[in-house]
């Protein structure tokens, strides 16, 4: 291990560069074919406020072996994808997610869609300073598990937002853009 005396800030800055910024990301939601849309996916890009790259974990199992607990890896688990959207003036973005939710299960008719009818891959990209893709996460077979509340408050003048929590089967990671061009 190098000593603190050998630490060189210029060397560190040269290796780190400018670093990735949390504000440089791109999320363009994709809807399955049966969702009635009044906004294009390109329009909704401008209503995205935040997105969180989900974590993945490998679960463990424990077996007793010669008086010790022997731990070993079992399966991957994937956390949900959380995205916050601004509410547009006509609340069309919110209606898109409500329509998607009603496609999954229509509360009036009690009709359920098949998984192939309501799942759609979602891509979340970290981008660099020139708009190039640094990392792209593809959440496979995603659907809106929860459409969050919209807080109304007379004492604020802030834009209102709502969260959408996507559940999905698994995600893949690419260090190149695999589709859905980023136009910054």
PyMOL commands that set and color helices and strands:
alter all, ss='L'
color gray80, all
select helices_A, chain A and resi 4-6+9-16+41-47+92-104+115-118
alter helices_A, ss='H'
color red, helices_A
select strands_A, chain A and resi 25-27+48-52+56-65+68-78+81-86+105-106+111-112+120-127+133-147+161-167+170-174
alter strands_A, ss='S'
color yellow, strands_A
deselect
rebuild
show_as cartoon
